[in-house]
């Protein structure tokens, strides 16, 4: 993962972006123009990204013309969080800008640039999202290296997928979310991995693809172990 610079649109494009942001912020005061990373190129297992801000994402989603000029491909992380009772999914709250009311894998979020000279920490980012969104602490989970990536061709978002495992039982995860989690998720559900795609609707398309692919990999890796965490049995 390599940062190659900052997004630098022409002054006229920047003015349009700022105008759209001012309009959106007036309608939704909770919006925050935080730093983001946008993928410039992906080759030979290397992601090259540039620094940008959330206002660029919003402008690209609002205006097809600006989308073509900015060419935003926001970098995000998506976790596959499993506990003894299954995989954790969250229903997005009404105030989020994308996918309100739909279910997705938990935790998920954009990757922040971090310190100017530092390489962004994907594992640290997913653990930060976990604490903020669910209320679980990093020492309560085991986070492995990235297991893959998925690109949403409609929005341009590229998610790096990281598998997370916890021995915290479902009732304690619900309690952590109720006490310390953010309002990004109106509720959580914990369901056997083998049943998630069939029973949870509406499920965001990228989460569905990740779950289906991960389920196939798990069945291939553990063909005779129906009792592994999150499997739900045969």
C-alpha positions as CSV (number, residue, x, y, z in Angstrom):
1,X,0.0,0.0,0.0
2,X,1.7,3.2,-1.2
3,X,0.6,6.8,-1.0
4,X,1.6,8.7,-4.1
5,X,0.3,12.2,-3.3
6,X,-2.9,14.3,-2.9
7,X,-5.9,14.5,-5.1
8,X,-5.6,17.9,-6.9
9,X,-8.6,18.8,-9.1
10,X,-8.7,21.9,-11.2
11,X,-9.9,25.1,-9.4
12,X,-13.3,25.0,-11.2
13,X,-13.8,21.4,-10.2
14,X,-12.8,22.2,-6.6
15,X,-15.3,25.0,-6.6
16,X,-18.1,22.7,-7.7
17,X,-17.1,20.1,-5.1
18,X,-17.1,22.8,-2.3
19,X,-20.6,24.1,-3.4
20,X,-22.1,20.6,-3.3
21,X,-20.5,20.0,0.1
22,X,-21.9,23.2,1.5
23,X,-25.4,22.2,0.2
24,X,-25.2,18.7,1.6
25,X,-23.8,19.9,5.0
26,X,-26.7,22.4,5.4
27,X,-29.2,19.6,4.9
28,X,-27.3,17.0,7.1
29,X,-25.3,18.8,9.8
30,X,-23.9,15.5,11.0
31,X,-21.8,15.1,7.9
32,X,-18.0,15.1,8.5
33,X,-15.5,15.9,5.8
34,X,-12.8,13.4,7.0
35,X,-9.7,12.3,5.2
36,X,-9.9,9.3,2.8
37,X,-7.8,7.4,0.4
38,X,-8.6,6.9,-3.3
39,X,-7.0,4.1,-5.3
40,X,-5.0,5.3,-8.2
41,X,-3.7,1.9,-9.5
42,X,-3.6,-1.7,-8.6
43,X,-0.9,-3.9,-10.0
44,X,1.2,-6.9,-8.9
45,X,-0.4,-7.0,-5.5
46,X,0.4,-3.3,-4.8
47,X,-2.2,-0.6,-4.2
48,X,-1.2,2.9,-5.0
49,X,-3.5,5.5,-3.4
50,X,-3.8,9.3,-3.1
51,X,-5.1,11.4,-0.2
52,X,-8.5,13.0,-0.6
53,X,-11.5,13.9,1.6
54,X,-15.1,12.8,2.0
55,X,-16.4,15.8,0.1
56,X,-14.8,14.3,-3.0
57,X,-16.7,11.1,-2.5
58,X,-20.0,12.9,-2.0
59,X,-19.4,15.0,-5.1
60,X,-18.7,12.0,-7.2
61,X,-21.8,10.3,-6.0
62,X,-23.9,13.4,-6.6
63,X,-22.7,14.4,-10.1
64,X,-21.9,12.0,-12.9
65,X,-19.8,14.7,-14.5
66,X,-17.7,15.2,-11.4
67,X,-17.5,11.4,-10.9
68,X,-15.8,11.2,-14.3
69,X,-13.4,14.0,-13.5
70,X,-12.5,13.0,-10.0
71,X,-12.3,9.3,-10.7
72,X,-12.8,8.4,-7.1
73,X,-12.1,4.8,-6.0
74,X,-12.3,5.1,-2.2
75,X,-10.3,2.5,-0.2
76,X,-12.2,0.8,2.6
77,X,-11.9,-2.3,4.9
78,X,-14.6,-4.9,5.5
79,X,-14.4,-7.4,8.2
80,X,-15.8,-10.9,8.4
81,X,-16.4,-11.1,12.2
82,X,-17.3,-14.6,13.5
83,X,-18.1,-15.7,17.0
84,X,-19.1,-19.1,18.3
85,X,-22.7,-18.5,17.2
86,X,-22.1,-17.3,13.7
87,X,-21.2,-14.2,11.6
88,X,-22.0,-10.7,12.7
89,X,-24.1,-8.4,10.4
90,X,-25.3,-4.9,11.0
91,X,-28.4,-3.1,9.7
92,X,-27.2,0.4,8.6
93,X,-28.9,3.3,10.4
94,X,-31.2,5.8,8.7
95,X,-28.8,8.7,8.9
96,X,-25.9,7.1,6.9
97,X,-25.3,8.4,3.4
98,X,-25.2,5.0,1.7
99,X,-27.2,1.8,2.1
100,X,-29.5,3.1,4.8
101,X,-31.6,0.2,6.2
102,X,-29.6,-2.5,4.5
103,X,-27.5,-5.2,6.1
104,X,-23.7,-5.5,5.7
105,X,-20.7,-7.2,7.2
106,X,-19.4,-5.7,10.5
107,X,-17.2,-3.8,10.9
108,X,-16.7,-1.8,7.7
109,X,-15.4,1.7,6.9
110,X,-13.1,3.9,4.9
111,X,-9.3,3.8,5.3
112,X,-7.8,6.9,6.8
113,X,-4.5,8.3,5.6
114,X,-2.9,8.4,9.1
115,X,0.4,10.3,9.6
116,X,1.9,12.0,6.6
117,X,4.9,9.7,6.2
118,X,3.3,6.5,7.5
119,X,1.9,3.6,5.5
120,X,-1.8,3.2,6.4
121,X,-2.5,0.4,8.8
122,X,-5.3,-1.7,7.4
123,X,-5.4,-4.1,10.4
124,X,-5.4,-1.1,12.8
125,X,-8.2,0.5,10.8
126,X,-10.5,-2.6,11.0
127,X,-9.9,-2.8,14.7
128,X,-10.7,0.9,15.2
129,X,-13.9,0.4,13.2
130,X,-14.7,-2.6,15.4
131,X,-14.3,-0.6,18.6
132,X,-16.3,2.4,17.3
133,X,-19.2,0.5,15.6
134,X,-19.6,-2.6,17.8
135,X,-17.9,-1.8,21.1
136,X,-15.5,-4.7,21.1
137,X,-11.8,-4.0,22.1
138,X,-8.9,-5.2,19.9
139,X,-7.8,-7.7,22.6
140,X,-11.1,-9.4,22.3
141,X,-10.5,-10.5,18.6
142,X,-7.9,-12.1,16.5
143,X,-7.3,-10.3,13.2
144,X,-5.5,-12.0,10.4
145,X,-3.9,-10.5,7.2
146,X,-6.1,-9.4,4.3
147,X,-7.7,-12.3,2.6
148,X,-8.9,-10.5,-0.6
149,X,-10.4,-7.4,-2.2
150,X,-13.7,-6.6,-3.8
151,X,-14.6,-3.6,-6.0
152,X,-18.1,-2.1,-6.2
153,X,-18.3,-1.1,-9.8
154,X,-21.2,1.3,-9.2
155,X,-19.6,3.3,-6.4
156,X,-15.9,2.6,-7.2
157,X,-15.3,1.6,-3.6
158,X,-12.5,-1.0,-3.1
159,X,-12.8,-3.0,0.1
160,X,-9.9,-5.0,1.5
161,X,-11.4,-8.0,3.3
162,X,-10.0,-9.0,6.7
163,X,-11.2,-12.0,8.7
164,X,-11.8,-11.4,12.5
165,X,-12.5,-14.1,15.1
166,X,-13.7,-13.7,18.6
167,X,-14.7,-16.0,21.5
168,X,-17.0,-13.4,22.9
169,X,-20.5,-14.9,22.8
170,X,-23.4,-13.4,20.9
171,X,-25.2,-12.0,23.9
172,X,-22.1,-10.1,25.0
173,X,-21.5,-8.7,21.5
174,X,-25.1,-7.4,21.5
175,X,-24.5,-5.8,24.9
176,X,-21.2,-4.2,23.8
177,X,-23.0,-2.7,20.8
178,X,-25.8,-1.4,23.0
179,X,-23.5,0.2,25.5
180,X,-20.5,1.4,23.4
181,X,-21.3,1.0,19.7
182,X,-22.1,3.8,17.4
183,X,-25.4,4.6,15.7
184,X,-24.1,3.6,12.3
185,X,-25.8,0.2,12.9
186,X,-29.4,0.3,14.1
187,X,-29.1,-3.3,15.2
188,X,-26.9,-6.4,14.9
189,X,-27.8,-9.9,14.0
190,X,-25.5,-13.0,14.6
191,X,-26.4,-15.9,12.3
192,X,-24.6,-19.1,11.1
193,X,-22.5,-18.3,8.1
194,X,-24.2,-21.0,6.0
195,X,-27.6,-19.3,6.5
196,X,-26.6,-15.6,6.3
197,X,-27.2,-15.0,2.6
198,X,-30.6,-16.8,2.5
199,X,-32.1,-15.3,5.6
200,X,-30.8,-11.7,5.8
201,X,-32.5,-9.3,3.5
202,X,-31.8,-6.7,2.1
203,X,-28.1,-7.5,2.1
204,X,-25.7,-5.2,0.4
205,X,-24.4,-6.8,-2.8
206,X,-20.7,-6.6,-1.8
207,X,-21.4,-8.2,1.6
208,X,-23.3,-11.0,-0.2
209,X,-20.4,-11.7,-2.6
210,X,-17.9,-11.8,0.3
211,X,-20.1,-14.1,2.4
212,X,-20.7,-16.5,-0.5
213,X,-17.0,-16.6,-1.4
214,X,-15.9,-17.0,2.2
215,X,-18.4,-19.7,2.8
216,X,-17.1,-21.7,-0.2
217,X,-13.5,-21.3,1.1
218,X,-14.4,-22.3,4.6
219,X,-16.2,-25.5,3.3
220,X,-13.1,-26.3,1.2
221,X,-10.7,-25.8,4.1
222,X,-12.8,-27.6,6.7
223,X,-14.9,-30.2,4.9
224,X,-15.3,-32.5,7.9
225,X,-15.7,-29.9,10.7
226,X,-19.3,-28.7,11.1
227,X,-18.6,-27.3,14.5
228,X,-16.0,-24.6,13.6
229,X,-17.0,-21.1,14.8
230,X,-19.8,-19.6,12.7
231,X,-20.4,-22.6,10.5
232,X,-23.9,-23.4,11.7
233,X,-23.2,-27.1,11.0
234,X,-23.8,-29.0,7.8
